[in-house]
Amino acid sequence: MNLPEQPQWIIEKLRQQGFEAYAVGGCVRDSLLGMTPHDWDICTSAKPEQIKACFDGFQTVDIGIQHGTVAIVLDHIPYEVTTYRIDGEYADNRHPSSVTFTSSLREDLARRDFTVNAIACNAAGEIADPFQGRRDLKNRLIRCVGNPDRRFEEDALRILRALRFASCYRFQIEAKTAAAIHRHAGLLRRIAVERIQTELSRLLCGDGVEQILNDYRDVIAVFVPELRETFDFDQHNPHHCYDVYRHIVHSVSLVPQEPLLRLTMLFHDIGKPRVCTVDMLGHCHFKGHQQVSADIAVDVLRRLRFPTELIHTCEQLVIYHDVRYNGEKSQIKRILNKLGEENFRRLFSVQYADTLSQSAYQREEKLRKLALAQAQLEEILCEQQCFSLRQLAVNGRDLIGAGVPQGMEIGRILHLLLEDVIDEKLPNEKAALLAAAKEYSKKE
């Protein structure tokens, strides 16, 4: 394995001073998988003060010196160099209360989470792999280093990291590790929601998300308990071939791999069990599930401290995900007015994923209507047809100049004019709009 120039130079410089040094963790894992690492971490037998002495004259930053980590800055890029260490007790199921420096690479690798992250590489490209991480990479397995119960009790976030790795790399989780994940899932309640938010977003965007969400639904439900209502909830409806949860999960896997879109699919039908009614034929109906699902989405996303803008957009997409297109451009314009162009395009991605996660019943007709709606959107945008107040040929000042009284009446009349233009009852021309505005003002 070949290292990039700068990490190799750091490792070699430490070696020349009599210390061991290795690239370690995710950078080695990704390199062995043929991927480009985002950053390079280095571990060494040198103590923090010795690390700094080795790089006297270079910029160093004490980013975690109590845990043995010093950053070496080369060409404005920081490279973390950490002393071999043994972690003490994990009192909070997240952080070690103390660390002890060691001269043993094996002891340092033994404290790490998974075998695929416990592989090290020196400047000569020689691999240290005491826990068979390369074998697990070859077999596409996520396996804890040592006792999985102990690993998850030490740091419960490792539970979600295991799911995230398996989802993103399309790996399986080794049987004993998987069993421990299910046993200790409740420990996630002790993890900061910001960390859960980050791991969930990355997990959802993995190629293997469908299997992970199906196999570990009990884990996801620890921090999204609202999902439990959807588990095994049969829809008894010709439009559906999955229960509510499996429909949700399949749709997540089909939408583009963006956190916003995948979160939207995770929540788009979550409210169905709460509004379900059954007709005389035994068919289920879910009237109003869009708003209920949107309300749940907002509650969960706020609880997990997602950004406000993402929450609002997700809410809007969930509310509109089940809209039935009637073939009229006025409908497209009204949705465009509410969502804007970017989010309307996102809505189509949501609706295609939703449709393709349903049964084959009427699927072709649903897809035809979606395609027609998309074509209408493109036509409206290309021709710059009016769908918003800012596109009207008149504004509030024009109405005042025409004699319409100032105040709330101005806004009301502008909205009436926009409705008429959208419905093609009026052309978007100043003279026609001002004449109509005067008539509306007289009626009031």
C-alpha positions in Angstrom: 0.0 0.0 0.0 1.4 3.4 -1.0 0.9 6.5 1.3 0.5 10.1 0.0 3.6 12.2 0.2 2.8 14.2 3.3 1.6 11.5 5.7 4.5 9.3 4.5 6.9 12.2 5.3 5.4 12.6 8.8 5.7 8.9 9.5 9.2 8.7 8.2 10.3 11.8 10.2 9.1 10.2 13.4 10.8 6.9 12.5 14.1 8.8 11.9 13.8 10.1 15.5 13.5 6.5 16.8 9.8 6.2 17.1 7.2 3.9 15.5 4.6 5.6 13.4 1.7 4.3 11.2 -1.2 5.6 9.2 -4.2 4.1 10.9 -8.0 3.7 10.8 -10.4 4.9 8.2 -7.7 6.2 5.8 -6.1 2.7 5.6 -9.5 1.0 5.4 -10.6 3.2 2.5 -7.2 2.9 0.7 -7.4 -0.9 0.8 -11.0 -0.6 -0.6 -9.6 1.5 -3.5 -11.3 4.7 -2.2 -9.7 8.1 -1.7 -9.6 8.9 2.1 -10.9 12.3 3.3 -8.1 12.7 5.8 -5.1 10.8 7.2 -4.6 9.9 10.9 -1.3 8.8 12.3 -0.5 6.9 15.4 3.0 6.7 17.0 4.9 5.5 20.0 6.1 9.1 20.6 4.6 11.0 23.5 2.9 14.4 22.7 5.9 16.4 23.8 8.1 14.2 21.7 5.8 14.6 18.7 6.0 18.4 19.0 9.8 18.2 19.4 10.1 16.2 16.2 8.3 18.9 14.3 10.0 21.9 15.9 9.8 24.7 13.3 6.5 23.5 11.9 3.0 24.6 13.0 1.5 22.2 15.5 -1.8 22.4 17.3 -2.7 20.8 20.6 -6.2 19.7 19.5 -6.5 16.9 22.1 -3.2 16.7 23.9 -4.7 15.2 27.0 -5.6 12.2 24.9 -2.3 12.3 23.1 -3.3 14.1 19.8 -1.2 16.8 18.1 -2.0 18.2 14.7 0.9 18.8 12.3 0.0 21.5 9.8 1.6 21.1 6.3 0.5 23.3 3.4 -2.5 24.4 5.6 -3.7 20.8 6.0 -3.8 19.4 9.5 -2.7 15.8 10.1 -3.6 14.3 13.4 -0.8 12.4 15.2 -1.8 10.5 18.3 0.3 8.6 20.8 -0.5 4.9 21.2 -2.9 4.6 24.1 -5.1 2.4 26.2 -8.5 3.8 27.1 -9.7 3.8 30.7 -13.2 3.2 31.9 -16.1 4.7 29.8 -18.4 6.0 32.6 -20.9 7.7 30.2 -21.0 5.0 27.4 -19.2 7.5 25.1 -15.9 8.8 26.3 -13.0 7.2 28.3 -12.5 8.9 31.7 -8.8 8.6 31.2 -6.1 7.3 28.8 -2.8 5.7 29.4 0.0 6.0 26.8 1.6 2.8 25.7 4.5 1.8 23.5 2.5 -1.1 21.9 0.8 -0.6 18.5 -1.2 -3.8 19.2 -2.6 -2.4 22.4 -3.6 0.8 20.6 -5.4 -1.1 17.8 -7.1 -3.3 20.4 -9.1 -0.4 21.8 -10.6 0.5 18.4 -14.2 -0.2 17.4 -14.1 -2.5 14.3 -11.5 -4.7 12.8 -11.6 -2.8 9.5 -10.7 0.3 11.4 -7.8 -1.4 13.3 -5.4 -1.7 10.4 -2.2 0.3 10.3 0.4 1.0 7.6 3.9 2.3 7.9 5.9 4.6 5.5 7.2 1.5 3.6 3.7 0.4 2.9 3.9 -2.5 5.4 0.6 -3.5 7.0 0.0 -4.2 10.7 -3.3 -6.1 11.0 -3.4 -8.1 14.3 -7.3 -8.4 14.3 -7.8 -9.7 10.7 -9.3 -6.5 9.4 -8.1 -7.2 5.8 -9.9 -10.5 5.9 -13.1 -8.8 7.0 -12.7 -6.2 4.3 -12.4 -9.0 1.7 -15.5 -10.7 3.2 -17.3 -7.4 3.5 -17.9 -7.8 7.2 -18.3 -5.3 10.1 -16.9 -7.1 13.2 -16.0 -5.6 16.6 -12.4 -5.8 17.8 -12.6 -8.2 20.7 -15.8 -8.5 22.8 -18.7 -6.7 21.0 -20.6 -6.2 24.2 -17.7 -4.4 25.8 -17.1 -2.3 22.7 -20.7 -1.0 22.6 -20.9 -0.6 26.4 -17.8 1.6 26.1 -19.1 3.8 23.4 -22.8 3.4 22.3 -22.3 5.5 19.3 -20.4 2.6 17.8 -23.8 0.9 17.4 -24.8 3.5 14.8 -21.4 3.6 13.3 -21.6 -0.1 12.6 -25.0 0.4 10.9 -23.6 3.4 8.9 -20.5 1.5 7.7 -22.7 -1.5 6.7 -25.0 0.8 4.8 -22.4 2.9 3.1 -20.1 0.1 2.1 -22.8 -2.5 1.6 -21.2 -4.8 4.2 -22.8 -7.4 6.4 -22.6 -7.2 10.2 -20.9 -10.2 11.7 -23.4 -12.4 13.7 -22.0 -11.8 17.2 -21.6 -8.1 16.6 -25.1 -7.9 15.2 -26.5 -9.7 18.3 -24.7 -7.2 20.6 -26.1 -4.3 18.6 -29.7 -5.5 19.3 -28.9 -6.2 23.0 -27.4 -2.8 23.6 -29.5 -0.6 21.3 -31.1 1.1 24.3 -27.7 2.7 25.2 -28.2 5.1 22.3 -30.5 7.1 24.6 -27.4 8.3 26.3 -25.8 9.6 23.2 -26.0 13.3 22.2 -28.7 13.8 19.6 -26.3 15.8 17.4 -24.1 12.7 17.0 -27.2 10.6 16.3 -28.3 13.1 13.7 -25.0 12.9 11.9 -24.8 9.1 11.8 -28.4 8.8 10.8 -28.0 11.2 7.9 -25.0 9.2 6.6 -26.6 5.8 7.2 -29.7 6.8 5.2 -27.5 7.8 2.2 -25.8 4.5 1.9 -26.3 2.0 -0.9 -27.2 -0.7 1.6 -29.8 1.3 3.5 -32.8 -0.9 2.8 -31.3 -4.0 4.4 -30.0 -2.1 7.4 -33.3 -0.3 8.1 -35.1 -3.7 7.8 -32.7 -5.7 9.9 -32.1 -3.1 12.6 -35.5 -1.4 12.8 -35.5 -1.9 16.6 -32.3 0.2 16.8 -33.6 3.1 14.7 -36.8 3.0 16.8 -34.8 3.8 19.9 -34.5 7.4 18.8 -37.4 7.5 16.3 -40.0 5.5 18.4 -42.8 6.8 16.2 -41.7 4.3 13.6 -42.8 1.4 15.7 -46.4 2.1 14.8 -45.6 1.3 11.2 -43.9 -2.1 11.8 -45.9 -4.9 10.2 -48.8 -2.6 9.6 -50.6 -4.2 6.7 -52.1 -1.6 4.3 -54.8 -4.0 2.9 -55.0 -1.8 -0.2 -54.5 -2.7 -3.9 -52.1 0.1 -4.4 -49.6 -1.4 -1.9 -47.6 -4.6 -1.8 -45.7 -3.9 1.4 -46.6 -3.1 5.0 -46.2 0.6 5.9 -42.6 0.2 7.3 -41.3 -1.9 4.4 -42.9 0.5 1.9 -41.1 3.4 3.7 -37.8 1.6 3.7 -38.0 0.6 0.0 -38.8 4.2 -0.9 -35.8 5.5 1.0 -33.6 3.3 -1.1 -35.0 4.6 -4.3 -34.8 8.3 -3.8 -31.5 10.1 -4.7 -28.9 9.9 -1.9 -29.3 13.3 -0.3 -30.1 13.6 3.4 -33.2 15.8 2.9 -34.8 13.4 0.3 -34.0 10.3 2.3 -35.4 11.8 5.5 -38.5 12.8 3.6 -39.1 9.2 2.5 -38.4 8.0 6.0 -41.3 10.1 7.3 -43.6 10.5 4.3 -46.1 7.7 5.4 -45.2 7.5 9.1 -48.6 8.9 10.1 -50.6 6.3 8.3 -51.4 4.0 11.3 -52.8 7.0 13.2 -55.4 7.8 10.6 -56.2 4.4 9.2 -59.9 3.5 8.5 -61.2 0.3 7.0 -64.1 0.1 4.6 -66.7 -2.7 4.2 -64.4 -4.5 1.7 -61.6 -4.6 4.2 -59.5 -2.0 2.4 -57.5 0.5 4.4 -57.7 4.2 3.8 -55.4 6.9 5.2 -57.1 10.2 4.7 -55.1 13.0 6.1 -51.9 11.0 6.6 -49.8 13.6 4.8 -50.3 16.3 7.4 -50.0 13.9 10.3 -46.8 12.5 8.8 -45.5 16.0 8.3 -46.2 16.9 12.0 -44.4 13.8 13.2 -41.4 14.6 10.9 -41.2 18.0 12.4 -41.3 16.7 15.9 -38.6 14.1 15.3 -36.3 16.3 13.3 -36.5 19.1 15.9 -35.8 16.5 18.6 -32.7 15.4 16.7 -31.7 19.1 16.1 -31.7 19.1 12.3 -31.3 22.5 10.7 -34.5 24.6 10.6 -34.5 25.0 6.8 -34.2 21.2 6.3 -37.1 20.6 8.7 -39.3 23.1 6.9 -38.5 21.7 3.4 -39.0 18.1 4.6 -42.4 19.1 6.1 -43.5 20.7 2.8 -42.4 17.7 0.7 -44.2 15.3 3.1 -47.4 17.4 2.9 -47.3 17.4 -0.9 -45.9 13.9 -1.6 -49.4 12.4 -2.3 -50.8 15.1 -4.5 -52.8 13.8 -7.4 -52.0 15.6 -10.6 -55.1 16.4 -12.7 -53.4 17.4 -15.9 -54.1 21.2 -15.5 -51.2 23.6 -15.6 -53.0 25.8 -13.0 -52.4 23.0 -10.5 -48.7 22.9 -11.3 -48.5 26.7 -10.9 -50.1 26.7 -7.5 -47.7 24.0 -6.3 -44.8 25.9 -7.8 -46.0 29.0 -6.0 -45.9 27.1 -2.7 -42.7 25.1 -3.1 -40.5 27.0 -5.6 -38.7 25.4 -8.5 -36.0 23.6 -6.6 -38.3 21.9 -4.1 -40.9 21.0 -6.8 -38.1 19.1 -8.6 -37.3 17.4 -5.3 -41.0 16.6 -4.9 -40.9 14.7 -8.2 -38.0 12.6 -6.9 -40.0 11.8 -3.8 -43.1 10.9 -5.8 -41.2 8.6 -8.2 -39.7 6.8 -5.2 -43.1 6.5 -3.6 -44.8 5.2 -6.7 -42.1 2.6 -7.4 -42.4 1.3 -3.9 -46.1 0.6 -4.4 -47.8 -2.4 -6.1 -48.0 -2.6 -9.9 -51.7 -1.7 -9.7 -52.2 1.5 -11.9 -48.4 2.1 -11.7 -48.1 3.0 -15.4 -50.9 5.5 -15.2 -49.4 7.1 -12.1 -46.0 7.4 -13.8 -47.7 8.8 -16.9 -49.3 11.6 -14.8 -46.0 12.3 -13.1 -44.2 12.6 -16.5 -47.0 15.0 -17.7 -46.7 17.1 -14.6 -42.9 17.3 -15.1 -43.4 18.4 -18.7 -45.9 21.0 -17.7 -43.4 22.4 -15.1 -40.7 22.7 -17.7 -43.1 24.5 -20.1 -44.2 26.9 -17.4 -40.6 27.7 -16.5 -39.3 27.9 -20.0 -42.1 30.3 -21.0 -41.8 32.3 -17.8 -45.5 31.9 -17.1 -46.7 33.7 -14.0 -47.1 31.7 -10.9 -46.1 34.1 -8.1 -46.8 37.6 -6.9 -43.4 38.9 -7.9 -44.1 37.9 -11.5 -47.4 39.8 -11.7 -47.4 42.8 -14.1 -48.6 45.0 -11.3 -47.6 45.5 -7.7 -48.9 47.3 -4.6 -47.8 50.7 -5.8 -49.6 50.3 -9.0 -52.8 49.5 -7.2 -52.5 52.5 -4.9 -51.9 54.6 -8.0 -55.0 53.3 -9.5 -57.1 54.3 -6.5 -57.2 51.1 -4.5 -57.1 52.0 -0.7 -53.9 51.2 1.1 -53.8 48.4 3.7 -54.8 44.8 3.8 -57.0 45.3 0.8 -53.9 45.7 -1.5 -52.6 42.2 -0.5 -56.0 40.6 -0.9 -56.6 42.0 -4.4 -53.1 41.1 -5.5 -53.7 37.5 -4.5 -57.1 37.5 -6.4 -55.3 38.8 -9.5 -52.7 36.1 -9.2 -55.4 33.4 -9.0 -57.1 34.8 -12.1 -53.8 34.8 -14.0 -53.0 31.3 -12.9 -56.4 30.1 -14.0 -55.9 32.1 -17.3 -59.0 34.2 -16.6 -56.8 37.3 -17.1 -53.7 37.9 -19.1 -50.7 39.0 -17.1 -50.8 42.5 -18.5 -50.8 45.7 -16.6 -53.9 47.3 -18.1 -56.1 44.2 -17.7 -54.9 43.7 -14.1 -55.5 47.3 -13.0 -59.0 47.2 -14.5 -59.8 44.0 -12.6 -58.3 45.4 -9.4 -60.7 48.4 -9.6 -63.6 46.0 -10.0 -62.5 43.9 -7.0 -62.1 47.1 -5.0 -65.6 48.3 -5.8 -67.1 44.9 -4.8 -65.4 45.2 -1.4 
